[in-house]
Amino acid sequence: MQASSADLPRCLRGRFIVFDGPDGAGKSTQRQRLAQRLEAEGLPVVSCRDPGGTQIGDRIRSVLLDFDLSTMDVSCETLLFMASRAQLVAEVIRPALAAGKTVLCDRFVTSTCAYQGAAGYDPKRVIELARYAIGDCWPCVTLLFDVDPKEGFARIGRKPHHAGRNRRADAGDATLFSGSRPDAMEARSLEFHRQVREMFLGVGTYYPTPVVVIDGRGDAHAVESRVWEALAHVAW
């Protein structure tokens, strides 16, 4: 049943919503905008990101994103993402939901399905691992922002011919949260990112909770309107 614009904030109270998609798709911007909109309506909101979001998770995030992963086996990579996610759910997400707060998360299991799936790991196995890592704490809905990889690169200030270059030798020196360099996932080849996009677009066929694809093109205001419209059509 479609919710009206006036009723939607009430419907979103105490919900777990994930914002995901390829690099440069605008998911972080839209998560921040929705948080501000809901807070203006008086809803208690907890915003978090995956991997990371806890002291333990941030350490794992540094291993995953701040270094060259060319020698890391994709199974190890996948398990590290799940370890960070398990801590985030136990320490942040589950307690917030129990307190009636709305949780907005930047990336979640869908990212592992897409990125590690593009690297050769079976996405359906990702779901199996996630059931162990997060139990029944799945998002009510995942908003998947879709843009062409070249457009995404342009938004984060990267040129397509830069993709795939090795990380700088000092990449681990407290640069993870500055946003000044591409992380280990962003630094992979343009073809890899094309595969990631395809994996994202297919995730809704096997993911255990709803995935809504949102056109990420255009300015932030236009995309925000699409987000609100999409949320209004979710069967809350």
FENJOHU-V522297 format. One record per residue. RES is the residue in one small letter. PHI is phi in whole degrees, -180 to 180 (999 if undefined). NEAR is the number of other C-alpha atoms within 12 Angstrom. D_LAST is the distance of its C-alpha to the last C-alpha in Angstrom with 1 decimal. Layout:
# FENJOHU-V522297
res = [RES;RES]
phi = [PHI;PHI]
near = [NEAR;NEAR]
d_last = [D_LAST;D_LAST]
This chain:
# FENJOHU-V522297
res = [m;q;a;s;s;a;d;l;p;r;c;l;r;g;r;f;i;v;f;d;g;p;d;g;a;g;k;s;t;q;r;q;r;l;a;q;r;l;e;a;e;g;l;p;v;v;s;c;r;d;p;g;g;t;q;i;g;d;r;i;r;s;v;l;l;d;f;d;l;s;t;m;d;v;s;c;e;t;l;l;f;m;a;s;r;a;q;l;v;a;e;v;i;r;p;a;l;a;a;g;k;t;v;l;c;d;r;f;v;t;s;t;c;a;y;q;g;a;a;g;y;d;p;k;r;v;i;e;l;a;r;y;a;i;g;d;c;w;p;c;v;t;l;l;f;d;v;d;p;k;e;g;f;a;r;i;g;r;k;p;h;h;a;g;r;n;r;r;a;d;a;g;d;a;t;l;f;s;g;s;r;p;d;a;m;e;a;r;s;l;e;f;h;r;q;v;r;e;m;f;l;g;v;g;t;y;y;p;t;p;v;v;v;i;d;g;r;g;d;a;h;a;v;e;s;r;v;w;e;a;l;a;h;v;a;w]
phi = [999;-74;-91;-75;-59;-71;-85;-59;-54;-62;-66;-89;-64;73;-98;-112;-123;-109;-114;-142;145;-62;-59;82;-79;98;-62;-67;-61;-71;-64;-64;-66;-67;-59;-64;-67;-71;-63;-65;-89;90;-85;-76;-123;-115;-106;-148;-137;-135;-76;109;87;-141;-61;-67;-62;-67;-68;-66;-58;-62;-63;-76;-113;-103;-138;-69;-99;-62;-100;-85;-65;-63;-67;-63;-58;-62;-67;-67;-60;-66;-64;-62;-66;-61;-68;-62;-65;-68;-92;-120;-69;-62;-62;-65;-65;-63;-88;81;-91;-86;-109;-116;-117;-87;75;-165;-59;-57;-65;-66;-58;-81;-74;-74;-63;-67;-87;111;-88;-66;-59;-70;-70;-57;-62;-61;-64;-65;-61;-75;-71;-117;62;-98;-88;-96;-65;-65;-157;-113;-93;-106;-89;-113;-141;-65;-54;-64;-66;-62;-61;-61;-67;-100;77;-115;-97;-53;-77;-84;-63;92;-71;-66;-65;-66;-62;-98;-61;-88;-85;55;-110;-58;-101;-80;74;-84;-135;-67;-82;-64;-76;-63;-78;-76;-64;-60;-63;-60;-68;-66;-66;-59;-59;-64;-65;-60;-66;-97;-65;-65;-77;-134;-69;-75;-130;-59;-124;-115;-85;-121;-63;-89;-77;95;-78;-62;-65;-65;-67;-59;-63;-67;-62;-61;-65;-63;-65;-67;-95;-74;-80;-74]
near = [12;17;20;18;21;14;19;28;30;24;29;38;30;28;37;41;45;45;46;46;46;48;45;30;40;40;41;31;26;37;38;26;26;39;34;22;23;32;23;13;20;16;25;26;35;34;35;33;36;40;39;36;32;24;16;24;30;28;24;31;36;30;29;37;37;33;30;28;29;20;12;19;17;25;23;19;33;40;29;34;42;39;31;37;45;35;31;37;39;24;22;35;39;28;20;27;29;19;18;21;30;38;43;45;44;41;41;47;52;51;46;44;44;40;39;39;32;31;30;23;25;23;33;26;23;36;33;23;26;33;21;19;27;29;19;20;32;33;36;31;37;40;49;46;43;34;33;30;34;30;25;31;29;20;25;23;19;27;21;26;15;20;30;24;24;23;26;18;12;14;27;24;17;19;21;26;21;13;15;15;29;34;33;32;36;40;33;33;27;29;21;28;36;31;25;38;36;26;34;43;31;26;36;25;17;21;33;23;25;27;33;38;32;33;28;37;24;20;16;24;17;18;30;31;22;26;37;32;22;29;38;25;21;26;17;24]
d_last = [7.6;8.6;8.3;11.9;13.6;14.5;11.1;9.4;11.3;10.2;6.5;8.1;10.5;11.2;9.2;11.5;11.8;15.0;17.3;19.8;22.5;26.3;28.6;28.7;25.5;24.4;21.5;23.1;23.7;20.1;18.9;21.5;20.6;17.0;18.3;20.8;18.5;16.1;19.3;20.8;18.1;19.1;16.4;18.1;17.6;19.2;20.2;21.9;23.3;24.1;26.9;28.2;26.6;28.9;32.7;32.9;30.3;32.2;35.3;33.8;32.4;36.0;37.3;34.7;34.7;38.0;40.4;41.6;39.7;42.1;43.6;40.4;39.4;35.9;35.2;36.2;34.1;31.0;31.7;32.2;28.8;27.3;29.5;28.4;24.7;25.4;27.0;24.2;21.6;24.1;25.4;22.6;19.0;18.9;20.8;18.7;15.4;17.5;18.6;15.2;15.6;13.4;15.1;15.9;18.1;20.7;21.1;20.2;21.0;20.5;23.6;25.7;24.8;26.0;28.9;30.4;29.6;31.7;34.4;34.6;32.4;30.4;26.7;25.9;28.1;26.1;23.1;25.4;26.7;23.3;22.4;25.6;25.1;21.6;21.0;17.4;16.3;14.5;12.2;8.4;9.6;13.2;14.5;17.9;20.5;23.3;26.9;30.3;31.9;34.8;32.7;30.9;34.4;35.6;32.9;33.9;37.5;38.5;40.7;40.0;43.5;42.6;40.0;41.3;43.9;44.6;43.3;45.9;47.9;46.6;42.9;42.3;44.0;41.2;39.7;36.2;34.4;36.7;35.2;38.8;39.0;36.9;35.6;36.5;33.5;34.1;37.8;37.5;38.8;37.3;37.2;35.2;32.6;32.5;31.8;29.1;27.4;27.7;26.3;23.2;22.8;23.1;20.8;17.8;20.0;20.2;17.7;15.7;12.2;11.0;13.6;13.7;17.3;18.2;21.8;23.3;26.5;27.7;27.7;25.1;24.2;23.5;21.3;19.4;18.7;17.4;15.0;13.7;13.5;11.8;9.0;8.8;8.5;5.7;3.8;0.0]
